[in-house]
Amino acid sequence: MTEASFQFLREFLKARSGLNLAADKRYLVESRLAPLVRSFAFASLDALVTLLHADATPGLAQSVLDAMATHETSFFRDGVPFESFRTIVLPRLLAARRETRRLRVWSAAASTGQEAYSLAMVLAGVEPALTDWHVEIVATDMSAAALAKGQAGTYSQFEVQRGLPIKSLLRHFTQVGEEWTVDADLRAAIQWRVANLLGDLRWLGRFDVVFCRNILIYLDQAAKAELLAKISDALAPDGALCLGSTEFMAGCPFAPDAQAPGFHQPIRSVPIPGAPNPAIERLQAVG
Ligand SMILES: C[S@@+](CC[C@H](N)C(=O)[O-])C[C@H]1O[C@@H](n2cnc3c(N)ncnc32)[C@H](O)[C@@H]1O
C-alpha cells in the first residue's frame, strides 16, 4: 500500500468512526483489509482505496469501518461493573424511580450484544421487583453486522464460555447443535439500533444507565470529550455511566462514583458553592 493510500485511510477512519490510528499501524490496516480486497475482488489494497475515495461502491465504506473496528466483547466482561450495577446502581434507581416505574439502559458500542444480554440477565434476576415496570434496554453500534449477530442471539460454545456463569447459560439459552441461542424473552428485552457515536444521539432519548465501554480508548482527546458531553446530555441527572477501566477522562462532566466501582455520575447538576447557578438564574428571570 502506498503512503498516500495509508494516509487517506487514516483520515477516512478518523472522520467516519473516530478511530485514531497511529502512524505505525500500517501492518494492522493491511492485515485487516486483506480479506476485503479478496471479497470485493480488488486487484490490490490501493485499488480498494481508489474506489473508497470515489465513494461509488455500495457497502464498501461500511465494510472498511467494520473490518478496522475491534468488536472484541464477552458476557459480563470485567465482572465488577455488572456486580456494581446489580448491587448498587440498580437498587438506587429502583428506589428513585418507584413512582414512574420506568428505567432505560443503553449499551453504547454494543458490538455483538454480549454486554446488552448481560444487562438483561441482571435485570431478569431482580424480576419480581420489576413487575409492572417499563424497562428498556437499547443496544447501539455503528456496525449493522455486529448488531445483527446480537439480535439473532446465537453464540458459539467458545463465546458462551467466556464470562457467562453456567447457571445463566442454562436459564437463558437453548442449545442448538454446537451453538447456544438466547431465549426469546431475553431477546425481546433489547432494542437494536444502528448509531454512530460521532453523530447526533438525541433521537435515542434519555437514559438512566449508560454502558459505554471499550470505545473511548480508540478516540482522540477531542472526540472523547465530545462523546462524553453527548452522553452527559443523554443521561438523567441522577443516572449512572459505566466506562472501561482506563477510559475515564479528567475534566469531563462526570465524577467517579465512590460507592459503585466502574461507574461515574454526572456532575453538571451539582451546584458549585459560590458559582452562578443556572437553575436559580432561570427562576429569577421568570420572576
Ligand atoms: C471493543 S467493542 C466494545 C463492545 C462492548 N462495549 C464491550 O466493552 O465489550 C467496540 C465497538 O464499538 C463500535 N464502534 C466503533 N466506533 C464506533 C462509533 N463511532 N460509533 C458507534 N460504534 C462504534 C465497533 O463497531 C465495536 O463493535
The ligand as a Tripos MOL2 file, in Angstrom:
@<TRIPOS>MOLECULE
LIG
   27    29     1     0     0
SMALL
NO_CHARGES

@<TRIPOS>ATOM
      1 C1        -14.4240   -3.3150   21.5300 C.3       1 LIG1
      2 S1        -16.1400   -3.2630   21.0970 S.3       1 LIG1
      3 C2        -16.8550   -2.9070   22.6730 C.3       1 LIG1
      4 C3        -18.0060   -3.8230   22.9920 C.3       1 LIG1
      5 C4        -18.5590   -3.6840   24.4040 C.3       1 LIG1
      6 N1        -18.9310   -2.3220   24.7100 N.3       1 LIG1
      7 C5        -17.5700   -4.2010   25.4250 C.2       1 LIG1
      8 O1        -16.9840   -3.4140   26.1570 O.co2     1 LIG1
      9 O2        -17.3580   -5.4110   25.4900 O.co2     1 LIG1
     10 C6        -16.1830   -1.6780   20.2500 C.3       1 LIG1
     11 C7        -17.4090   -1.4990   19.3600 C.3       1 LIG1
     12 O3        -17.5010   -0.1150   19.0650 O.3       1 LIG1
     13 C8        -18.0530    0.0330   17.7780 C.3       1 LIG1
     14 N2        -17.7230    1.3760   17.2970 N.ar      1 LIG1
     15 C9        -16.5170    1.8600   16.9290 C.ar      1 LIG1
     16 N3        -16.6170    3.1350   16.5680 N.ar      1 LIG1
     17 C10       -17.9210    3.4820   16.7180 C.ar      1 LIG1
     18 C11       -18.6430    4.6690   16.5100 C.ar      1 LIG1
     19 N4        -18.0620    5.7920   16.0640 N.pl3     1 LIG1
     20 N5        -19.9750    4.6640   16.7490 N.ar      1 LIG1
     21 C12       -20.5850    3.5440   17.2140 C.ar      1 LIG1
     22 N6        -19.9560    2.3870   17.4240 N.ar      1 LIG1
     23 C13       -18.6270    2.3570   17.1870 C.ar      1 LIG1
     24 C14       -17.4210   -1.0870   16.9710 C.3       1 LIG1
     25 O4        -18.2120   -1.4020   15.8300 O.3       1 LIG1
     26 C15       -17.3430   -2.2090   18.0170 C.3       1 LIG1
     27 O5        -18.4220   -3.0920   17.8720 O.3       1 LIG1
@<TRIPOS>BOND
     1     1     2 1
     2     2     3 1
     3     2    10 1
     4     3     4 1
     5     4     5 1
     6     5     6 1
     7     5     7 1
     8     7     8 2
     9     7     9 1
    10    10    11 1
    11    11    12 1
    12    11    26 1
    13    12    13 1
    14    13    14 1
    15    13    24 1
    16    14    15 ar
    17    14    23 ar
    18    15    16 ar
    19    16    17 ar
    20    17    18 ar
    21    17    23 ar
    22    18    19 1
    23    18    20 ar
    24    20    21 ar
    25    21    22 ar
    26    22    23 ar
    27    24    25 1
    28    24    26 1
    29    26    27 1
@<TRIPOS>SUBSTRUCTURE
     1 LIG1         1 GROUP 0 **** ****
